[in-house]
Amino acid sequence: MKVKEMIQNTAFSTQTLQMPEPLVAHSSQKCLGIHLIAEFWDGKIIEEQKEVERILLDAARRARSTALAISSHKFSPYGITAFVLLAESHISMHSWPEKNYLAIDIFTCGEKTMPFKALEYLKEIYQPKRVEVREIKRGKIR
Amino acid sequence: MKVKEMIQNTAFSTQTLQMPEPLVAHSSQKCLGIHLIAEFWDGKIIEEQKEVERILLDAARRARSTALAISSHKFSPYGITAFVLLAESHISMHSWPEKNYLAIDIFTCGEKTMPFKALEYLKEIYQPKRVEVREIKRGKIR
């Protein structure tokens, strides 16, 4: 497929979200963040852009985090990339359907957030046959 | 500071970018991605939202990546969070000025991208006194 055809078939979506709850500035929260780096292999392939956005927003809610903005892009012939900017950092997803692979990041900070709940939710949705997860502590103070 | 005051003082910025060059769908690229997870300590504090966006877009260019959208948020009383969605994944930055800490992620895939160039650029800009970098290979095929 020529590059020009790829451009015509791609679709952007970016929106700033209204906050349903008051924003707690992260500067008032404990700053040690948990960053889950997840590799999903051989799961469902979801190519509908708005559905992917809805899934990530649901994941953000499961993590008890506050979504500030969401942005996504659909590639041609296939592949979706998306991120949710959170008050507590971010959730991102990049798909490679031809490899049956999803790169997922769930980075949240603060005492009330539950990144593992977002991870479990995404596993339920995508049903990957193989999952690798690294947990990285961000902002560890010496 | 009450939560309501925090809301009034915060500012969103989200924009979908025009692509200066043809988009190469990442499905046509090698899918092994490099994800740099960088902790910047005790560097410059840059609180101007548009300047932070410009810095991240410059970082994306240094990495020879294609920026699709950028989103940022300024907290009150301080702190900036920002994310650039790339054709090749993403660059993100979350700041904790009160801790003199920046959490930076540079995740790119494909043979032409140069994530370490983006990292070097960000170090030049922020001049952190201490830097910790993890390099994670994403989407390793068995």
Interface residues (C-beta under 8 A of the other chain):
Chain A: V3 K4 M6 I7 T10 F12 S13 T14 Q15 T16 M19 P22 L23 V24 A25 H26 S27 C31 G33 H35 I37 E39 L68 A69 S71 S72 H73 F75 S76 P77 Y78 G79 T81 A82 F83 L85 L86 A87 S89 H90 S92 H94 W96 P97 E98 K99 Y101 A103 D105 F107 C109 R134 I136 R138 G139 K140 I141
Chain B: V3 K4 M6 I7 T10 F12 T14 Q15 T16 M19 P22 L23 V24 A25 H26 S27 C31 G33 H35 I37 E39 L68 A69 S71 S72 H73 F75 S76 P77 Y78 G79 T81 A82 F83 L85 L86 A87 S89 H90 S92 H94 W96 P97 E98 K99 Y101 A103 D105 F107 C109 R134 I136 R138 G139 K140 I141
